[in-house]
């Protein structure tokens, strides 16, 4: 077995576990909204047409925030199309995904869904085809109590109380040439600053997210953040990070090390933000909203939008089927987000339903969990208190994409009030089990609560509507605590959770 030495010590605190780490994303893309969260013909549909089975799965997943309505979609979106009587709403061409948007679901319906699902909304404004005034209009509609034209319009549309949305994204991926209204860093930075300044004239305590880079491979990566923050630093709170280019391209070893790339992304953006802070001689720190991340097989047929005269409503798009290895990588990416909780203050798994998602649905029929559902749900449920930076001693292996990478990765959380510890660990080896030897002596009296492992001899196993339960996190009977050490054997290509406590 691969020996893995881990030391947990509450003195090595990274920062608090942030509930917003466990956010997700609902975009008007493919079947995420229509037949995803919204399906009036479904047996479980509520009065607004939202699927209650999906709401229950969202709660089980442990989602904290949901970003809406895009994504690329938002850069051509006219929010006014989605309010008022549904029968009077126009259908529009969605240029981002070459689809037709019926506007059956808009801001008021979405906000009712967030309350039913018990999630915090994260609203994005269109800075692609629109600008400052339209962002102010949407903010007025959503958050002003009454007495103005747009706040009174919301009241007339059946929502007397403000939506009270506090977290707002200033556009989406404006660094990307694929984006409607793509801008240079200088153009976007000025627009973001102007929009933020104006929005704060209505509500000073908003939390505003500026667009960062859409990936480390973007030619402007790093320089984009520097220029945008030079223009907007004083007016925003966070800068976004987006990454999807992690996929198994026939090199499983590199794929399993994908979190090293997320680490690099986060640390690079942090360094750039801090350099701008130093240059401006400011006390305020800018943090990161990693508000789009996931494994995405972008070259598969289902990721190619329609073309020509075909502008369908809710086409099948980006409906990746995830396997066990994908789930292990998703778990490892969560480990990366947690261990950077001092600077990553929010994150959004993209997306929630059907579109590269942990939850899948059949129109009018069944819903089911993909393999990636489980590491997210476990981390959201068990990560509490503070994130601890573990000392990890393990051999490395060579990868074609990332150079040398550790054969295992881990992070821990510790809740001093309850005495609970959670260890999240992955074995990246493709063929060898590992023995985790965890030094717990800095927290006397810890006892084992339970241990679970998600793995399968066939790492390509995928869940389906007919079988989403043959491969689940299972109890790991090898876990034992003795003499201040936890020892547990974990199989290759595995996601593992061990819970301990000082209670009773």
N, C-alpha and C positions, 0 to 999 in steps of 0.2 A: 504493500500500500504506500501511497505518497504520504509522507509525514507532513502535517501542517500544524505549526505551533502558533497559537493565538493567545494574546494576553488582553484581558479586559480590566480596565482601571478607571473608576469614575473621575479621577483627576484629569484624564485626557478628554475633556469635553469639547466637542465641536460647536454645538449650539443646541437649541431646543428642537425637538421634533415638531415640524411645522405641518399643521393639518392641510395647508394648501399644497403641500408636496403631492397629495393624492387627488389632484384635479384631473378632469377629463375635458372633452371637447365635442361639441355638437355643431356641425357645419351643414348648411344646405348643399349637400354633396351626395350623389348617388342615393342610397336608401337609408342614410343616417336619420333623416327627419321623417320622410314619408315611407311608411311601412316599417320604420325603425322605432322611433319613440312615438310616432303618430300613425294610427291605423284605425279610423272610425269603425271599420267593419269587423274589427277583432272582438271576440267574445268578452275580453276583459276591458274594453275601451271605456274610459270615463266620459263625462259630459263634454269634455273638450276633444275627445277622440284619441287621448293618449293611452297607450297600452299599460295597464297596471302590472302585467307580468314583467315588463321591462323596467318599470319603476321599482319593483321589488328587487330585481337583479342589480339595479343601480345602487340601491341601499346595501345589498349584500356585498357588492364590490367595494363599498366604503368610499365612494367618491365624495370629495369635499367641495370642489368648485367645478363649474362647467363653463367653458369659453364658448361664445356664440356671437354672431351667426357665421363666422368664418375667421380665418381661412381665406383662400383666394376668392371665395364667393363675395366676401364683404367689400372688395375693392370695386365692385360694380353695383352694389346693393343700394336701393332706395327704400329706406326703412318705412316711409309713409305708405308704400304699397302693401304693407303687412299689418295695417291697423284699420279699425272700423269694420263694418259689416262684411263678412267673408264673401258674400255673393257679389259685392261691388268691387272686390279687389282685382287688379289687373294681373294677367299673366305676363311674364317678362322673359326674354332670352337671357340666360346666364352664360356669359362669355367664358367664364373661368373653366367651366366643366362641360360646355357645349350642350346644355340641357335647357329645359323650360321650367321656370320657377312659378308655381301657381299662387304663391303667397297665402296659402291656406293657414299656415302657421307663421305668426309674426311675433313681435316683441311681447305683446300682452299674453298671448297663449304660452309662449316660452316661459315667461315669468310665473305663470300659474303652474307649469310643469316643474319648475325648480322648487316651488313650495311643496308640491306633492312628493318630489324625490328627496327633499330635505338637503338641497345643495345650494351653494352660494353662486350667483351669476357673475360672470366676467364678460362684460360687453365690449365688442370691438366696433369702432367707427370707421366709416369709409373715408380714407384719405387718398384713394386712387382716383376715382372720377369726381370726388367731391372734396370738401375742405372744412374750414373753420365754422362757417355758418351752419352747415348740416350737422356737424358734431354738436354744436350748441343747441340746435333744434331737438335732437334726440335726447340730450341731457335734460332739457326743459320738459319734454314729454314724459320722461321716465321719473325724474326726481323732484320737480317742483310741486309743492302741495296743491296749489290752485291759484286762480286769479290772473293767469296769463292764457294766451290763446291756445298754446299747445298743452299746457297742463290741464286746462279745461276740456280740451279735446279728449285727453286720456280719461277724464272723469265721465265725459259723455259716452265714451266707448265701454264703460262698465267697470272701470278701476278707479274708485274714488280716492284711494290712498296712494301715495307715491311708491314706486318700485324700490327706491332707496338702493340703487346699485352703486357700490363704492369703487369697484375695480374696473378700469377701462383701458383697452388697448388702443393706442393711437395708430390705427392702420394695421396692415399685415404684410410682412415680407416685401417691403418696398425696395429692398436691395435686389430682388429677383427680376431678371428681364422678362419672365413669364407673367409678371404681375401687371394687371390693368393699372395704368397710371404709374408704372415704374419710374423711380426718381434717382438722381444722384444722391450721395450722402449729404451734400450741402443743401440741396433742394429739400430733401426730406427732413433734415435736422431743423431747418428754419420753420417748416410747416408744423412739425411736431411741437416746437417751442411755442409758436403762435397759437396752436390749438390748445395746448395745455394751459397757457396763460389765460386764454379766454374762458375755458371751462372752469378754471378755479375762481373766476369772477362770479360764477353762479354758485359753486360749491367748493370752498377752499380745501376741504379735507379729502378730496378724491385721491385714490391711489392710481397713478398713471404709468402705463407701460409703453416705452418707446420701442420701435422696431429695431432689433439687432440683426445679426446675420442669419441667413437661412441654412447655414452649414459651414464647416471649416474649409470645405473645398471651393466655396465661392471666392472668386479672385479678389474681391474687396474685403474679405474677412479680416478683422482686426482694424484696418484703416477705416472701415465703415463705422465701427463702434466709436473710434476716436473722434471722427468728424461729427457724428450725430450727437455724441455727448458733449463735445465742445460747444455745440449750438444750444443744446437743450438741458444740460445737466441740472441747472437750478430749478427746472420746471417739472421734472419727472422723478419717479421713485424707483423704477425698475427698467431694465432693458431685457428684451426677449432673446431667447435662443431657440432655434428650431433644428432638428436633426432627424432624418429618416433613412440615411444611406446604409444602415446596418442590415445586411441580409446575407444568407448563406449562398454564396456563389460557387459552391463546390469545394470550399476550403473551410471545413468545420472548425478547425483550430483557430483561424483568424476570426471567424464569426463569434466564437465563444469569448473572445477577448475584446469585444466591441466596447465594453465599458471603459477601457483605457482611452478610447477616443473621446467618449463623453467627458472623462476627467480632464483631458487636454482642452476640450472646448470650454468647459467651465472655468478652468484656471486661466486660460488665455483672455477670456472676456473680463474676468475679475481683475487681472493685471492691467488691462487697457483702461477699465473704468477707474481704477485707483491712480493710474498715471494722469488721467484728466483731472481727477480730484486734486492731486498734488500740484499740477500746473495752475489750477484755478485757486489753490490755497483755501479749500473749503473743508469744513468738518463733516458735512453730509456724505454718506456713502450711497452709491448706487448698487442695488442688488439685482439678482437675475430672476426672471420669470422664464423657465424652460417650458414654454407653453405650447410646444408641439414636439413630441418625441414618440418614437415607436420603431419596431421592425416593420419594414415595408418592402415588398418585392415589386419594385417599380416597373420592371420590364415584362411582367406577366400580362397576358391579354386583358385581364379584367381591370388593369390599371390604365388602359387606353381609353380616353373619352370618345364619344361618338364624333362623327365628322359629317361634312356636307350638309344636306338638307334635313338630316336626322337630329331633331332637338327634343328628345323624349323627356317626360317627367319621371324623376327618380329612377334612372337606369341603374343596372348593376355596375358598380364602379368600385375598384379598390377592395374587393371582398376577398382578401387573403385568408387562406385557411392555415392556421398556425399549428406547428407541431411541438414536441416536447423540447427540442433544442431552442426553438423560438421563445418558449416560456422561460427557460433558464437564462437566456440573454436578457429578456425583459426584467427578470428578477435581479440580474446583475446591474442593469441600468438603474433600477430603484436603489440598489446599494450605493451607486455613485451619487445619485441625487441626495440621499440621506447623509452621506459623509461630507457633503458640501453644504449642509444646512445653515452654516454661518453666512453663506452668500446666496444660495438658491432659496428664495423665499416663497416661490410658487412654481408649480409644474403642471402640465396638462398632457395626459396620455391621449394621443390622437389616433382614432376617435373612440366614441363610446359604443355605438351600435352599427353593425354591418360593415362599415368602412374602416378597414384595418383595425378591427375592434375586438374587445374581449367578449362582447355579447353579440349573438347573431339571432336573426328572426326569419321566419317564413311569413310572407304576407297573409294575414288572416289566420295564421297557424302557430306553430311552435316557436319557442325561444330556447336558446341553449348557450352554454358557456364554452368558449375556446380555452385552450390550454393556458393562454396568457392571463386569463381571468384570475387564476389561483395565486400566483406570487403577488400580484397587486392587492388582492383581497386580504391575504395574510399580512403583508407589510402594513397596510392601512389599519388593520385591526389590532396588531400587536406592537407596533412601534409607538412607544409612549415615553414621556419624560424628556431626557436629553439624549442626543446622539453622541456616542463615544468613538473616538478614533482608536481602533484596535491595533495592537502591534502584531504584525503578520510575518511569519518566517516560513517560506515555502520555496521550493525550487521553481525555476522558470522554464518556459519552452519557447521555441522560436516560431514566430508567425510571419507569414508573407506580407501581411498588411501593416502590422504594428510593431514589428521587431520582437524583442523578448517580452514575454508577459508571464505573470505569476500563474501557476497552475490552479490556484484557488484565490477567492476573494471573499471578504466578509466585512460586516459592520455590525455594531451592537447598539442597543438603546437601554437606558437605565432610568427608571422612575424612582427617585429617592423617597417619595411619599409612600409608595406601595411596596417598595423593595423588589419590584419586578424587573427582570432582565430579559431582553429578546436578542438572540443572535441570528443573523441572516447570513447565509454562506452559500457559495456555489463552488462546485468542482468543475473546472474547465477541461480536465483531462478527457480525451475522447475514448480512452480504453482502460484506464486504471482507477480503482477505487482509492479513496483517501481516508486517512485517519486524522480527525481533528482532535488535537490536544489543547484544551482551552484552560488557561490559568485564571482561576476565579478568586484567588486568595485575597485580593484587595477588597472584595465584598464578602465578608465572613457570613457563614450560615446559609449560603445559597443551596437550594435543593431543586431537583428536576421537576418541572411541571409536565412537560411533554416535548416530544421531538417528532418532526415530520419531514418527509422527503418526497419531492416530486421528481420522478425519473422513470425510465422504461428501457429495457434492453434494446428496443427499436426507438431511437431518438426521433425518427420521422413520423411517429404515431400522431394522428390528428383526431381531434374530437369532431363529431358530426351531430346532427339533430337526432339521429338514431342512437348514438352512443357518445355521451360526453362525460361518462363516469367510470369507464374502465381504467383510466389513468388519472389519478387524483393525488394530492398530497396524502401519503400514508404514514402511519405511525412507524417510527424508526426505533426498533427494540434494542439496538446496540448502544443507545445513549445511556451513560452512567456518570454519576458524580461521586467522587471519592477523593479524600485528601486534598480538597481545594481545587480539584481539576475535573473538568468535563471531558469525557472521551466519547466520540461517536464516529462510526464508520459511515462514509457516504459514497454512493456509486458514482461512476463517471457520468458526465453531462447531467448534473443534478442541481436542484434548488432545495435548500434545507433551512428549516426554522427550528430553533431550540428555545424553549421558554423555561426560565428559572425564576425562583422567588425566595425571599427571606421569610415570608409569612409562614406561620404554622407548619 
